[in-house]
Amino acid sequence: MVKQYPGGKASTHLHSLQPGQHLIFVGAIKGPQWTPNRVRHVVLIAGGAGITPCYQLAQGILGNAQDQTAVTLIYGANGDRDILWKGQMEQWQQTFPDRFKVRFTVSEPGENSTLARGRVTASLLQDALPDLGSKECEVYVCGPPAMEAALLGTRSTKGLLEELGYGKEQIHKF
Ligand SMILES: Cc1cc2nc3c(=O)[nH]c(=O)nc-3n(C[C@H](O)[C@H](O)[C@H](O)COP(=O)(O)OP(=O)(O)OC[C@H]3O[C@@H](n4cnc5c(N)ncnc54)[C@H](O)[C@@H]3O)c2cc1C
């Protein structure tokens, strides 16, 4: 799944491809590496198209019978129709009631939206994470730049996650 950005060279090219055409990948950027059972609980925070690596990690953990890590996914999107794989995530909640929880929030909800409203804020995290700030936890974030800056901080500002008690070593950007 690739989001097309108006004027975006790569995403526009990808969206122009037809079935049967080829794309050559010259390499992969190495991101954070996952080790099963390294921590008791992993929190994945996704914004918009940033759901893609979060979904893959959740799928990998839940699909590995040897990995007993609990997963909480917090997923912010613009509108209800921007929430991807909702059915699959709700299915995971039923299949793994003690290990998988998902929280959706939309910043521009439709009239009939039943989802939580707003962005990923301190109060949403406090509500969704009973073990907020726990040292037995790792947090992974992938979202638009403004969301990542708010959660992870910048060179000159502390991010929300640190303010809520997570250590720098617990916080990862995909
Ligand atoms: C490892 C990795 C893999 C990736 N894989 C893919 C991929 O497969 N496909 C793809 O298309 N892109 C991918 N990306 C790109 C990246 O995830 C998106 O470009 C990025 O998340 C932008 O999202 P968006 O434009 O959909 O966000 P938007 O739709 O603009 O926003 C999403 C949500 O963020 C909220 N938000 C905005 N600002 C803030 C804020 N300050 N605080 C809190 N919430 C805020 C909005 O309200 C909204 O709810 C990947 C990136 C990385 C690092």
The ligand as a Gaussian input file, in Angstrom:
#p B3LYP/6-31G(d) Opt

LIG

0 1
 C        9.772000       2.314000       7.675000
 C        8.741000       3.118000       6.923000
 C        7.863000       2.468000       6.095000
 C        6.910000       3.182000       5.356000
 N        6.088000       2.500000       4.535000
 C        5.195000       3.159000       3.785000
 C        4.346000       2.448000       2.890000
 O        4.404000       1.215000       2.779000
 N        3.458000       3.168000       2.161000
 C        3.348000       4.530000       2.266000
 O        2.518000       5.115000       1.573000
 N        4.134000       5.220000       3.089000
 C        5.058000       4.578000       3.859000
 N        5.877000       5.287000       4.688000
 C        5.794000       6.753000       4.690000
 C        5.179000       7.384000       5.898000
 O        4.626000       6.503000       6.827000
 C        4.081000       8.379000       5.500000
 O        4.523000       9.186000       4.458000
 C        3.745000       9.247000       6.682000
 O        3.243000       8.473000       7.741000
 C        2.781000      10.346000       6.297000
 O        1.442000       9.944000       6.615000
 P        0.129000      10.620000       5.997000
 O        0.493000      11.626000       4.971000
 O       -0.769000       9.510000       5.603000
 O       -0.443000      11.372000       7.295000
 P       -1.700000      12.285000       7.363000
 O       -2.802000      11.622000       6.635000
 O       -1.329000      13.675000       7.001000
 O       -1.977000      12.280000       8.949000
 C       -2.239000      11.084000       9.660000
 C       -2.667000      11.395000      11.072000
 O       -1.627000      12.103000      11.766000
 C       -2.233000      13.118000      12.540000
 N       -1.306000      14.187000      12.908000
 C       -0.810000      15.153000      12.113000
 N       -0.040000      15.970000      12.847000
 C       -0.040000      15.509000      14.118000
 C        0.560000      15.930000      15.345000
 N        1.336000      17.009000      15.403000
 N        0.323000      15.191000      16.458000
 C       -0.454000      14.097000      16.415000
 N       -1.058000      13.656000      15.284000
 C       -0.851000      14.360000      14.169000
 C       -3.354000      13.610000      11.637000
 O       -4.287000      14.338000      12.382000
 C       -3.916000      12.285000      11.149000
 O       -4.812000      11.744000      12.093000
 C        6.830000       4.595000       5.451000
 C        7.707000       5.259000       6.317000
 C        8.658000       4.537000       7.040000
 C        9.593000       5.278000       7.943000

